[in-house]
Amino acid sequence: MSLITNRSVLARYVVCQCGKRGYEQKQFAKAARQSLGGHGLHVYRCPVSGAWHVGHQRTGITRDYYRQRAA
Ligand SMILES: [Zn+2]
C-alpha cells in the first residue's frame, strides 16, 4: 500500500480554482474521504481545474459520468 498517512494526505490539498479543497491525485482524495468517514462522499474530478474533490454528489460529475462519456 502507500506510505502516505492520512495526516499527510490531508496536508496535500490545494485550494482549487473553484474555491473548494482539491487534491492533485485521486489516491489522495480517496484517502481523505476515508479519513472524513467515507460514507456518502464521492471522489470526483473538478471540471474547472482537473483536481480531485471529495464531497457530496452535487455537481453530477462523478466517476460514472466520465465512464459514460468514455463509452
Ligand atoms: Zn474544483
N, CA, C, O and the ligand as a Tripos MOL2 file, in Angstrom:
@<TRIPOS>MOLECULE
protein
  285   283    72     0     0
PROTEIN
NO_CHARGES

@<TRIPOS>ATOM
      1 N           0.8400   -1.1970    0.0000 N.3       1 MET1
      2 CA          0.0000    0.0000    0.0000 C.3       1 MET1
      3 C           0.8760    1.2490    0.0000 C.2       1 MET1
      4 O           2.0500    1.2080   -0.3670 O.2       1 MET1
      5 N           0.3020    2.3020    0.4010 N.am      2 SER2
      6 CA          1.0020    3.5810    0.3330 C.3       2 SER2
      7 C           1.6750    3.9090    1.6510 C.2       2 SER2
      8 O           1.2160    3.5120    2.7220 O.2       2 SER2
      9 N           2.7560    4.6310    1.5510 N.am      3 LEU3
     10 CA          3.4280    5.1200    2.7460 C.3       3 LEU3
     11 C           2.7940    6.4080    3.2580 C.2       3 LEU3
     12 O           3.1410    6.9110    4.3260 O.2       3 LEU3
     13 N           1.8770    6.9170    2.4880 N.am      4 ILE4
     14 CA          1.2540    8.1890    2.8540 C.3       4 ILE4
     15 C           0.2500    7.9750    3.9790 C.2       4 ILE4
     16 O          -0.6440    7.1360    3.8620 O.2       4 ILE4
     17 N           0.3860    8.7110    5.0410 N.am      5 THR5
     18 CA         -0.5680    8.6160    6.1340 C.3       5 THR5
     19 C          -1.7320    9.5580    5.8780 C.2       5 THR5
     20 O          -1.6570   10.4720    5.0560 O.2       5 THR5
     21 N          -2.8010    9.3070    6.6040 N.am      6 ASN6
     22 CA         -3.9570   10.1890    6.4530 C.3       6 ASN6
     23 C          -3.5820   11.6390    6.7520 C.2       6 ASN6
     24 O          -4.0500   12.5700    6.0960 O.2       6 ASN6
     25 N          -2.7450   11.8000    7.7360 N.am      7 ARG7
     26 CA         -2.3980   13.1630    8.1260 C.3       7 ARG7
     27 C          -1.6880   13.8930    6.9840 C.2       7 ARG7
     28 O          -2.0100   15.0390    6.6680 O.2       7 ARG7
     29 N          -0.7280   13.2170    6.3790 N.am      8 SER8
     30 CA         -0.0020   13.8830    5.3110 C.3       8 SER8
     31 C          -0.8780   14.0650    4.0770 C.2       8 SER8
     32 O          -0.7240   15.0290    3.3260 O.2       8 SER8
     33 N          -1.7950   13.1260    3.8810 N.am      9 VAL9
     34 CA         -2.7180   13.2670    2.7580 C.3       9 VAL9
     35 C          -3.5630   14.5180    2.9250 C.2       9 VAL9
     36 O          -3.7660   15.2790    1.9790 O.2       9 VAL9
     37 N          -4.0480   14.7160    4.1290 N.am     10 LEU10
     38 CA         -4.8910   15.8840    4.3670 C.3      10 LEU10
     39 C          -4.1160   17.1750    4.1820 C.2      10 LEU10
     40 O          -4.6960   18.2240    3.9010 O.2      10 LEU10
     41 N          -2.8050   17.0940    4.3410 N.am     11 ALA11
     42 CA         -1.9880   18.2880    4.1720 C.3      11 ALA11
     43 C          -1.6790   18.5660    2.7090 C.2      11 ALA11
     44 O          -1.1300   19.6140    2.3700 O.2      11 ALA11
     45 N          -2.0280   17.6400    1.8620 N.am     12 ARG12
     46 CA         -1.6690   17.7690    0.4500 C.3      12 ARG12
     47 C          -2.7170   18.5000   -0.3730 C.2      12 ARG12
     48 O          -2.5420   18.6770   -1.5780 O.2      12 ARG12
     49 N          -3.7690   18.9130    0.2400 N.am     13 TYR13
     50 CA         -4.8010   19.5590   -0.5740 C.3      13 TYR13
     51 C          -4.3520   20.9340   -1.0390 C.2      13 TYR13
     52 O          -3.5180   21.5960   -0.4210 O.2      13 TYR13
     53 N          -4.9250   21.3150   -2.1180 N.am     14 VAL14
     54 CA         -4.6970   22.6550   -2.6400 C.3      14 VAL14
     55 C          -6.0640   23.3480   -2.7340 C.2      14 VAL14
     56 O          -7.1030   22.6900   -2.7800 O.2      14 VAL14
     57 N          -6.0440   24.6330   -2.7610 N.am     15 VAL15
     58 CA         -7.2980   25.3560   -2.9600 C.3      15 VAL15
     59 C          -7.5560   25.4310   -4.4570 C.2      15 VAL15
     60 O          -6.8100   26.0530   -5.2130 O.2      15 VAL15
     61 N          -8.6260   24.7830   -4.8490 N.am     16 CYS16
     62 CA         -8.9420   24.6860   -6.2650 C.3      16 CYS16
     63 C          -9.4080   26.0260   -6.8280 C.2      16 CYS16
     64 O          -9.8040   26.9280   -6.0900 O.2      16 CYS16
     65 N          -9.3520   26.1280   -8.1240 N.am     17 GLN17
     66 CA         -9.8350   27.3430   -8.7850 C.3      17 GLN17
     67 C         -11.3160   27.5780   -8.5370 C.2      17 GLN17
     68 O         -11.7930   28.7100   -8.6170 O.2      17 GLN17
     69 N         -12.0350   26.5180   -8.2400 N.am     18 CYS18
     70 CA        -13.4640   26.6490   -7.9820 C.3      18 CYS18
     71 C         -13.7300   27.0210   -6.5240 C.2      18 CYS18
     72 O         -14.8780   27.2610   -6.1490 O.2      18 CYS18
     73 N         -12.6810   27.0720   -5.7000 N.am     19 GLY19
     74 CA        -12.8300   27.5040   -4.3210 C.3      19 GLY19
     75 C         -12.9080   26.3770   -3.3190 C.2      19 GLY19
     76 O         -12.8710   26.6200   -2.1130 O.2      19 GLY19
     77 N         -13.0150   25.1510   -3.7900 N.am     20 LYS20
     78 CA        -13.0740   24.0050   -2.8870 C.3      20 LYS20
     79 C         -11.6730   23.4750   -2.6190 C.2      20 LYS20
     80 O         -10.6950   23.8630   -3.2560 O.2      20 LYS20
     81 N         -11.6210   22.5720   -1.6480 N.am     21 ARG21
     82 CA        -10.3770   21.8630   -1.3970 C.3      21 ARG21
     83 C         -10.1890   20.7990   -2.4580 C.2      21 ARG21
     84 O         -11.0910   20.0030   -2.7180 O.2      21 ARG21
     85 N          -9.0260   20.7860   -3.0670 N.am     22 GLY22
     86 CA         -8.7770   19.8250   -4.1220 C.3      22 GLY22
     87 C          -7.4980   19.0520   -3.8710 C.2      22 GLY22
     88 O          -6.6180   19.4840   -3.1260 O.2      22 GLY22
     89 N          -7.4190   17.9000   -4.5150 N.am     23 TYR23
     90 CA         -6.2390   17.0530   -4.3960 C.3      23 TYR23
     91 C          -5.6500   16.8190   -5.7790 C.2      23 TYR23
     92 O          -6.3700   16.6910   -6.7690 O.2      23 TYR23
     93 N          -4.3330   16.7660   -5.8200 N.am     24 GLU24
     94 CA         -3.6630   16.6310   -7.1120 C.3      24 GLU24
     95 C          -3.7970   15.2260   -7.6800 C.2      24 GLU24
     96 O          -3.7740   15.0280   -8.8950 O.2      24 GLU24
     97 N          -3.9380   14.2540   -6.7850 N.am     25 GLN25
     98 CA         -4.0580   12.8760   -7.2450 C.3      25 GLN25
     99 C          -5.2830   12.2240   -6.6390 C.2      25 GLN25
    100 O          -5.6930   12.5280   -5.5190 O.2      25 GLN25
    101 N          -5.8450   11.3310   -7.4020 N.am     26 LYS26
    102 CA         -7.0640   10.6600   -6.9730 C.3      26 LYS26
    103 C          -6.8520    9.8880   -5.6750 C.2      26 LYS26
    104 O          -7.7310    9.8440   -4.8150 O.2      26 LYS26
    105 N          -5.6800    9.2850   -5.5470 N.am     27 GLN27
    106 CA         -5.4330    8.4860   -4.3390 C.3      27 GLN27
    107 C          -5.4550    9.3520   -3.0900 C.2      27 GLN27
    108 O          -5.8380    8.8800   -2.0190 O.2      27 GLN27
    109 N          -5.0540   10.5970   -3.2090 N.am     28 PHE28
    110 CA         -5.0890   11.4930   -2.0540 C.3      28 PHE28
    111 C          -6.5340   11.8110   -1.6830 C.2      28 PHE28
    112 O          -6.8950   11.8380   -0.5070 O.2      28 PHE28
    113 N          -7.3370   12.0470   -2.6850 N.am     29 ALA29
    114 CA         -8.7430   12.3490   -2.4270 C.3      29 ALA29
    115 C          -9.4410   11.1540   -1.7870 C.2      29 ALA29
    116 O         -10.2650   11.3150   -0.8870 O.2      29 ALA29
    117 N          -9.1060    9.9610   -2.2550 N.am     30 LYS30
    118 CA         -9.7300    8.7640   -1.7000 C.3      30 LYS30
    119 C          -9.3050    8.5490   -0.2540 C.2      30 LYS30
    120 O         -10.1190    8.1600    0.5830 O.2      30 LYS30
    121 N          -8.0420    8.7990    0.0400 N.am     31 ALA31
    122 CA         -7.5610    8.6690    1.4120 C.3      31 ALA31
    123 C          -8.2230    9.7060    2.3100 C.2      31 ALA31
    124 O          -8.5860    9.4190    3.4500 O.2      31 ALA31
    125 N          -8.3700   10.8980    1.7860 N.am     32 ALA32
    126 CA         -9.0230   11.9470    2.5530 C.3      32 ALA32
    127 C         -10.4830   11.5950    2.8190 C.2      32 ALA32
    128 O         -11.0070   11.8510    3.9030 O.2      32 ALA32
    129 N         -11.1220   11.0150    1.8320 N.am     33 ARG33
    130 CA        -12.5170   10.5990    2.0120 C.3      33 ARG33
    131 C         -12.6330    9.5940    3.1480 C.2      33 ARG33
    132 O         -13.5560    9.6660    3.9590 O.2      33 ARG33
    133 N         -11.7020    8.6670    3.2000 N.am     34 GLN34
    134 CA        -11.7300    7.6770    4.2770 C.3      34 GLN34
    135 C         -11.6010    8.3480    5.6360 C.2      34 GLN34
    136 O         -12.2920    7.9880    6.5880 O.2      34 GLN34
    137 N         -10.7170    9.3170    5.7120 N.am     35 SER35
    138 CA        -10.4960    9.9770    6.9960 C.3      35 SER35
    139 C         -11.6960   10.8390    7.3800 C.2      35 SER35
    140 O         -11.8890   11.1550    8.5540 O.2      35 SER35
    141 N         -12.4860   11.2100    6.4030 N.am     36 LEU36
    142 CA        -13.6760   12.0180    6.6570 C.3      36 LEU36
    143 C         -14.8900   11.1580    6.9830 C.2      36 LEU36
    144 O         -15.9490   11.6790    7.3340 O.2      36 LEU36
    145 N         -14.7400    9.8580    6.8690 N.am     37 GLY37
    146 CA        -15.8570    8.9800    7.1730 C.3      37 GLY37
    147 C         -16.2760    8.1360    5.9910 C.2      37 GLY37
    148 O         -16.7400    7.0080    6.1600 O.2      37 GLY37
    149 N         -16.1170    8.6730    4.8030 N.am     38 GLY38
    150 CA        -16.2940    7.8670    3.6130 C.3      38 GLY38
    151 C         -17.7140    7.7350    3.1270 C.2      38 GLY38
    152 O         -17.9760    7.9480    1.9430 O.2      38 GLY38
    153 N         -18.6350    7.3930    3.9950 N.am     39 HIS39
    154 CA        -19.9770    7.0380    3.5530 C.3      39 HIS39
    155 C         -20.6790    8.2440    2.9350 C.2      39 HIS39
    156 O         -20.7430    9.3220    3.5260 O.2      39 HIS39
    157 N         -21.1860    8.0370    1.7640 N.am     40 GLY40
    158 CA        -21.9750    9.0740    1.1130 C.3      40 GLY40
    159 C         -21.1400   10.1460    0.4360 C.2      40 GLY40
    160 O         -21.6820   11.0710   -0.1690 O.2      40 GLY40
    161 N         -19.8250   10.0250    0.5350 N.am     41 LEU41
    162 CA        -18.9700   11.0150   -0.1040 C.3      41 LEU41
    163 C         -18.4270   10.4600   -1.4100 C.2      41 LEU41
    164 O         -18.1530    9.2670   -1.5370 O.2      41 LEU41
    165 N         -18.2820   11.3350   -2.3520 N.am     42 HIS42
    166 CA        -17.8040   10.9280   -3.6630 C.3      42 HIS42
    167 C         -16.4630   11.5870   -3.9530 C.2      42 HIS42
    168 O         -16.2090   12.7270   -3.5670 O.2      42 HIS42
    169 N         -15.6350   10.8510   -4.6290 N.am     43 VAL43
    170 CA        -14.4060   11.4180   -5.1710 C.3      43 VAL43
    171 C         -14.6630   11.7250   -6.6440 C.2      43 VAL43
    172 O         -15.0010   10.8360   -7.4250 O.2      43 VAL43
    173 N         -14.5050   12.9540   -7.0000 N.am     44 TYR44
    174 CA        -14.7940   13.3190   -8.3820 C.3      44 TYR44
    175 C         -13.8040   14.3510   -8.8700 C.2      44 TYR44
    176 O         -13.1830   15.0660   -8.0820 O.2      44 TYR44
    177 N         -13.6670   14.4160  -10.1620 N.am     45 ARG45
    178 CA        -12.6830   15.3140  -10.7420 C.3      45 ARG45
    179 C         -13.3300   16.6580  -11.0610 C.2      45 ARG45
    180 O         -14.4170   16.7290  -11.6350 O.2      45 ARG45
    181 N         -12.6430   17.6980  -10.6790 N.am     46 CYS46
    182 CA        -13.1790   19.0320  -10.8810 C.3      46 CYS46
    183 C         -13.2160   19.3710  -12.3680 C.2      46 CYS46
    184 O         -12.2190   19.2110  -13.0720 O.2      46 CYS46
    185 N         -14.3600   19.8350  -12.8380 N.am     47 PRO47
    186 CA        -14.4600   20.2180  -14.2460 C.3      47 PRO47
    187 C         -13.7330   21.5290  -14.5450 C.2      47 PRO47
    188 O         -13.5230   21.8810  -15.7060 O.2      47 PRO47
    189 N         -13.3570   22.2380  -13.5010 N.am     48 VAL48
    190 CA        -12.6860   23.5250  -13.6850 C.3      48 VAL48
    191 C         -11.1890   23.3410  -13.8490 C.2      48 VAL48
    192 O         -10.5990   23.8010  -14.8260 O.2      48 VAL48
    193 N         -10.5750   22.6600  -12.8780 N.am     49 SER49
    194 CA         -9.1170   22.5850  -12.8650 C.3      49 SER49
    195 C          -8.5870   21.1800  -13.0840 C.2      49 SER49
    196 O          -7.4060   21.0100  -13.3890 O.2      49 SER49
    197 N          -9.4340   20.1690  -12.9350 N.am     50 GLY50
    198 CA         -8.9770   18.8040  -13.0520 C.3      50 GLY50
    199 C          -8.4670   18.2230  -11.7450 C.2      50 GLY50
    200 O          -8.0410   17.0680  -11.7020 O.2      50 GLY50
    201 N          -8.5060   19.0170  -10.6730 N.am     51 ALA51
    202 CA         -8.1460   18.4910   -9.3600 C.3      51 ALA51
    203 C          -9.2270   17.5280   -8.8830 C.2      51 ALA51
    204 O         -10.3350   17.4940   -9.4190 O.2      51 ALA51
    205 N          -8.8790   16.7440   -7.8590 N.am     52 TRP52
    206 CA         -9.8390   15.7780   -7.3110 C.3      52 TRP52
    207 C         -10.4910   16.3580   -6.0740 C.2      52 TRP52
    208 O          -9.8210   16.9210   -5.2080 O.2      52 TRP52
    209 N         -11.8010   16.2160   -5.9990 N.am     53 HIS53
    210 CA        -12.5600   16.7130   -4.8640 C.3      53 HIS53
    211 C         -13.2210   15.5640   -4.1260 C.2      53 HIS53
    212 O         -13.4960   14.5090   -4.6980 O.2      53 HIS53
    213 N         -13.4690   15.7890   -2.8490 N.am     54 VAL54
    214 CA        -14.2550   14.8660   -2.0430 C.3      54 VAL54
    215 C         -15.4940   15.6100   -1.5850 C.2      54 VAL54
    216 O         -15.3940   16.6850   -0.9920 O.2      54 VAL54
    217 N         -16.6440   15.0520   -1.8520 N.am     55 GLY55
    218 CA        -17.8490   15.7450   -1.4230 C.3      55 GLY55
    219 C         -19.0930   14.9860   -1.8180 C.2      55 GLY55
    220 O         -19.0330   13.8800   -2.3560 O.2      55 GLY55
    221 N         -20.2060   15.5980   -1.5420 N.am     56 HIS56
    222 CA        -21.4630   15.0020   -1.9450 C.3      56 HIS56
    223 C         -21.6710   15.2190   -3.4380 C.2      56 HIS56
    224 O         -21.0710   16.0900   -4.0690 O.2      56 HIS56
    225 N         -22.5350   14.3970   -3.9540 N.am     57 GLN57
    226 CA        -22.7250   14.4020   -5.3950 C.3      57 GLN57
    227 C         -23.6620   15.5430   -5.7840 C.2      57 GLN57
    228 O         -24.8460   15.3330   -6.0450 O.2      57 GLN57
    229 N         -23.1230   16.7180   -5.8160 N.am     58 ARG58
    230 CA        -23.9540   17.8810   -6.1090 C.3      58 ARG58
    231 C         -23.8110   18.3280   -7.5550 C.2      58 ARG58
    232 O         -24.7590   18.8440   -8.1470 O.2      58 ARG58
    233 N         -22.6330   18.1310   -8.1190 N.am     59 THR59
    234 CA        -22.3920   18.6400   -9.4580 C.3      59 THR59
    235 C         -22.8030   17.6460  -10.5300 C.2      59 THR59
    236 O         -22.9840   18.0170  -11.6900 O.2      59 THR59
    237 N         -22.9520   16.3770  -10.1450 N.am     60 GLY60
    238 CA        -23.2360   15.3620  -11.1310 C.3      60 GLY60
    239 C         -21.9850   14.8580  -11.8250 C.2      60 GLY60
    240 O         -22.0550   13.9660  -12.6700 O.2      60 GLY60
    241 N         -20.8510   15.4210  -11.4760 N.am     61 ILE61
    242 CA        -19.5960   14.9730  -12.0690 C.3      61 ILE61
    243 C         -19.0430   13.8470  -11.2100 C.2      61 ILE61
    244 O         -18.4700   14.0980  -10.1500 O.2      61 ILE61
    245 N         -19.2040   12.6480  -11.6450 N.am     62 THR62
    246 CA        -18.7380   11.5010  -10.8980 C.3      62 THR62
    247 C         -17.9490   10.5890  -11.8090 C.2      62 THR62
    248 O         -17.8070   10.8340  -13.0070 O.2      62 THR62
    249 N         -17.4460    9.5390  -11.2100 N.am     63 ARG63
    250 CA        -16.7150    8.5640  -11.9970 C.3      63 ARG63
    251 C         -17.6370    7.9460  -13.0560 C.2      63 ARG63
    252 O         -17.2190    7.6740  -14.1820 O.2      63 ARG63
    253 N         -18.8820    7.7340  -12.6750 N.am     64 ASP64
    254 CA        -19.8260    7.1720  -13.6320 C.3      64 ASP64
    255 C         -20.0380    8.1180  -14.8030 C.2      64 ASP64
    256 O         -20.1960    7.6900  -15.9470 O.2      64 ASP64
    257 N         -20.0380    9.3830  -14.5050 N.am     65 TYR65
    258 CA        -20.2140   10.3770  -15.5600 C.3      65 TYR65
    259 C         -19.1030   10.2420  -16.5920 C.2      65 TYR65
    260 O         -19.3610   10.2360  -17.7950 O.2      65 TYR65
    261 N         -17.8780   10.1330  -16.1200 N.am     66 TYR66
    262 CA        -16.7650   10.0030  -17.0530 C.3      66 TYR66
    263 C         -16.7850    8.6500  -17.7510 C.2      66 TYR66
    264 O         -16.3990    8.5190  -18.9130 O.2      66 TYR66
    265 N         -17.2440    7.6580  -17.0150 N.am     67 ARG67
    266 CA        -17.3060    6.3280  -17.6200 C.3      67 ARG67
    267 C         -18.2970    6.3290  -18.7810 C.2      67 ARG67
    268 O         -18.0540    5.7240  -19.8250 O.2      67 ARG67
    269 N         -19.4010    7.0100  -18.5830 N.am     68 GLN68
    270 CA        -20.4050    7.0660  -19.6420 C.3      68 GLN68
    271 C         -19.8830    7.8600  -20.8330 C.2      68 GLN68
    272 O         -20.1460    7.5070  -21.9820 O.2      68 GLN68
    273 N         -19.1520    8.9170  -20.5620 N.am     69 ARG69
    274 CA        -18.6070    9.7170  -21.6620 C.3      69 ARG69
    275 C         -17.6060    8.9140  -22.4750 C.2      69 ARG69
    276 O         -17.5130    9.0510  -23.6950 O.2      69 ARG69
    277 N         -16.8510    8.0620  -21.7630 N.am     70 ALA70
    278 CA        -15.7820    7.3120  -22.4330 C.3      70 ALA70
    279 C         -16.3550    6.1450  -23.2280 C.2      70 ALA70
    280 O         -15.7170    5.6480  -24.1560 O.2      70 ALA70
    281 N         -17.5500    5.7140  -22.8670 N.am     71 ALA71
    282 CA        -18.1390    4.5470  -23.5230 C.3      71 ALA71
    283 C         -18.5870    4.8790  -24.9490 C.2      71 ALA71
    284 O         -19.1060    4.0120  -25.6510 O.2      71 ALA71
    285 ZN        -12.5980   22.4730   -8.2150 Zn       72 ZN72
@<TRIPOS>BOND
     1     1     2 1
     2     2     3 1
     3     3     4 2
     4     3     5 am
     5     5     6 1
     6     6     7 1
     7     7     8 2
     8     7     9 am
     9     9    10 1
    10    10    11 1
    11    11    12 2
    12    11    13 am
    13    13    14 1
    14    14    15 1
    15    15    16 2
    16    15    17 am
    17    17    18 1
    18    18    19 1
    19    19    20 2
    20    19    21 am
    21    21    22 1
    22    22    23 1
    23    23    24 2
    24    23    25 am
    25    25    26 1
    26    26    27 1
    27    27    28 2
    28    27    29 am
    29    29    30 1
    30    30    31 1
    31    31    32 2
    32    31    33 am
    33    33    34 1
    34    34    35 1
    35    35    36 2
    36    35    37 am
    37    37    38 1
    38    38    39 1
    39    39    40 2
    40    39    41 am
    41    41    42 1
    42    42    43 1
    43    43    44 2
    44    43    45 am
    45    45    46 1
    46    46    47 1
    47    47    48 2
    48    47    49 am
    49    49    50 1
    50    50    51 1
    51    51    52 2
    52    51    53 am
    53    53    54 1
    54    54    55 1
    55    55    56 2
    56    55    57 am
    57    57    58 1
    58    58    59 1
    59    59    60 2
    60    59    61 am
    61    61    62 1
    62    62    63 1
    63    63    64 2
    64    63    65 am
    65    65    66 1
    66    66    67 1
    67    67    68 2
    68    67    69 am
    69    69    70 1
    70    70    71 1
    71    71    72 2
    72    71    73 am
    73    73    74 1
    74    74    75 1
    75    75    76 2
    76    75    77 am
    77    77    78 1
    78    78    79 1
    79    79    80 2
    80    79    81 am
    81    81    82 1
    82    82    83 1
    83    83    84 2
    84    83    85 am
    85    85    86 1
    86    86    87 1
    87    87    88 2
    88    87    89 am
    89    89    90 1
    90    90    91 1
    91    91    92 2
    92    91    93 am
    93    93    94 1
    94    94    95 1
    95    95    96 2
    96    95    97 am
    97    97    98 1
    98    98    99 1
    99    99   100 2
   100    99   101 am
   101   101   102 1
   102   102   103 1
   103   103   104 2
   104   103   105 am
   105   105   106 1
   106   106   107 1
   107   107   108 2
   108   107   109 am
   109   109   110 1
   110   110   111 1
   111   111   112 2
   112   111   113 am
   113   113   114 1
   114   114   115 1
   115   115   116 2
   116   115   117 am
   117   117   118 1
   118   118   119 1
   119   119   120 2
   120   119   121 am
   121   121   122 1
   122   122   123 1
   123   123   124 2
   124   123   125 am
   125   125   126 1
   126   126   127 1
   127   127   128 2
   128   127   129 am
   129   129   130 1
   130   130   131 1
   131   131   132 2
   132   131   133 am
   133   133   134 1
   134   134   135 1
   135   135   136 2
   136   135   137 am
   137   137   138 1
   138   138   139 1
   139   139   140 2
   140   139   141 am
   141   141   142 1
   142   142   143 1
   143   143   144 2
   144   143   145 am
   145   145   146 1
   146   146   147 1
   147   147   148 2
   148   147   149 am
   149   149   150 1
   150   150   151 1
   151   151   152 2
   152   151   153 am
   153   153   154 1
   154   154   155 1
   155   155   156 2
   156   155   157 am
   157   157   158 1
   158   158   159 1
   159   159   160 2
   160   159   161 am
   161   161   162 1
   162   162   163 1
   163   163   164 2
   164   163   165 am
   165   165   166 1
   166   166   167 1
   167   167   168 2
   168   167   169 am
   169   169   170 1
   170   170   171 1
   171   171   172 2
   172   171   173 am
   173   173   174 1
   174   174   175 1
   175   175   176 2
   176   175   177 am
   177   177   178 1
   178   178   179 1
   179   179   180 2
   180   179   181 am
   181   181   182 1
   182   182   183 1
   183   183   184 2
   184   183   185 am
   185   185   186 1
   186   186   187 1
   187   187   188 2
   188   187   189 am
   189   189   190 1
   190   190   191 1
   191   191   192 2
   192   191   193 am
   193   193   194 1
   194   194   195 1
   195   195   196 2
   196   195   197 am
   197   197   198 1
   198   198   199 1
   199   199   200 2
   200   199   201 am
   201   201   202 1
   202   202   203 1
   203   203   204 2
   204   203   205 am
   205   205   206 1
   206   206   207 1
   207   207   208 2
   208   207   209 am
   209   209   210 1
   210   210   211 1
   211   211   212 2
   212   211   213 am
   213   213   214 1
   214   214   215 1
   215   215   216 2
   216   215   217 am
   217   217   218 1
   218   218   219 1
   219   219   220 2
   220   219   221 am
   221   221   222 1
   222   222   223 1
   223   223   224 2
   224   223   225 am
   225   225   226 1
   226   226   227 1
   227   227   228 2
   228   227   229 am
   229   229   230 1
   230   230   231 1
   231   231   232 2
   232   231   233 am
   233   233   234 1
   234   234   235 1
   235   235   236 2
   236   235   237 am
   237   237   238 1
   238   238   239 1
   239   239   240 2
   240   239   241 am
   241   241   242 1
   242   242   243 1
   243   243   244 2
   244   243   245 am
   245   245   246 1
   246   246   247 1
   247   247   248 2
   248   247   249 am
   249   249   250 1
   250   250   251 1
   251   251   252 2
   252   251   253 am
   253   253   254 1
   254   254   255 1
   255   255   256 2
   256   255   257 am
   257   257   258 1
   258   258   259 1
   259   259   260 2
   260   259   261 am
   261   261   262 1
   262   262   263 1
   263   263   264 2
   264   263   265 am
   265   265   266 1
   266   266   267 1
   267   267   268 2
   268   267   269 am
   269   269   270 1
   270   270   271 1
   271   271   272 2
   272   271   273 am
   273   273   274 1
   274   274   275 1
   275   275   276 2
   276   275   277 am
   277   277   278 1
   278   278   279 1
   279   279   280 2
   280   279   281 am
   281   281   282 1
   282   282   283 1
   283   283   284 2
@<TRIPOS>SUBSTRUCTURE
     1 MET1         2 RESIDUE 1 A MET
     2 SER2         6 RESIDUE 1 A SER
     3 LEU3        10 RESIDUE 1 A LEU
     4 ILE4        14 RESIDUE 1 A ILE
     5 THR5        18 RESIDUE 1 A THR
     6 ASN6        22 RESIDUE 1 A ASN
     7 ARG7        26 RESIDUE 1 A ARG
     8 SER8        30 RESIDUE 1 A SER
     9 VAL9        34 RESIDUE 1 A VAL
    10 LEU10       38 RESIDUE 1 A LEU
    11 ALA11       42 RESIDUE 1 A ALA
    12 ARG12       46 RESIDUE 1 A ARG
    13 TYR13       50 RESIDUE 1 A TYR
    14 VAL14       54 RESIDUE 1 A VAL
    15 VAL15       58 RESIDUE 1 A VAL
    16 CYS16       62 RESIDUE 1 A CYS
    17 GLN17       66 RESIDUE 1 A GLN
    18 CYS18       70 RESIDUE 1 A CYS
    19 GLY19       74 RESIDUE 1 A GLY
    20 LYS20       78 RESIDUE 1 A LYS
    21 ARG21       82 RESIDUE 1 A ARG
    22 GLY22       86 RESIDUE 1 A GLY
    23 TYR23       90 RESIDUE 1 A TYR
    24 GLU24       94 RESIDUE 1 A GLU
    25 GLN25       98 RESIDUE 1 A GLN
    26 LYS26      102 RESIDUE 1 A LYS
    27 GLN27      106 RESIDUE 1 A GLN
    28 PHE28      110 RESIDUE 1 A PHE
    29 ALA29      114 RESIDUE 1 A ALA
    30 LYS30      118 RESIDUE 1 A LYS
    31 ALA31      122 RESIDUE 1 A ALA
    32 ALA32      126 RESIDUE 1 A ALA
    33 ARG33      130 RESIDUE 1 A ARG
    34 GLN34      134 RESIDUE 1 A GLN
    35 SER35      138 RESIDUE 1 A SER
    36 LEU36      142 RESIDUE 1 A LEU
    37 GLY37      146 RESIDUE 1 A GLY
    38 GLY38      150 RESIDUE 1 A GLY
    39 HIS39      154 RESIDUE 1 A HIS
    40 GLY40      158 RESIDUE 1 A GLY
    41 LEU41      162 RESIDUE 1 A LEU
    42 HIS42      166 RESIDUE 1 A HIS
    43 VAL43      170 RESIDUE 1 A VAL
    44 TYR44      174 RESIDUE 1 A TYR
    45 ARG45      178 RESIDUE 1 A ARG
    46 CYS46      182 RESIDUE 1 A CYS
    47 PRO47      186 RESIDUE 1 A PRO
    48 VAL48      190 RESIDUE 1 A VAL
    49 SER49      194 RESIDUE 1 A SER
    50 GLY50      198 RESIDUE 1 A GLY
    51 ALA51      202 RESIDUE 1 A ALA
    52 TRP52      206 RESIDUE 1 A TRP
    53 HIS53      210 RESIDUE 1 A HIS
    54 VAL54      214 RESIDUE 1 A VAL
    55 GLY55      218 RESIDUE 1 A GLY
    56 HIS56      222 RESIDUE 1 A HIS
    57 GLN57      226 RESIDUE 1 A GLN
    58 ARG58      230 RESIDUE 1 A ARG
    59 THR59      234 RESIDUE 1 A THR
    60 GLY60      238 RESIDUE 1 A GLY
    61 ILE61      242 RESIDUE 1 A ILE
    62 THR62      246 RESIDUE 1 A THR
    63 ARG63      250 RESIDUE 1 A ARG
    64 ASP64      254 RESIDUE 1 A ASP
    65 TYR65      258 RESIDUE 1 A TYR
    66 TYR66      262 RESIDUE 1 A TYR
    67 ARG67      266 RESIDUE 1 A ARG
    68 GLN68      270 RESIDUE 1 A GLN
    69 ARG69      274 RESIDUE 1 A ARG
    70 ALA70      278 RESIDUE 1 A ALA
    71 ALA71      282 RESIDUE 1 A ALA
    72 ZN72       285 GROUP 0 **** ****
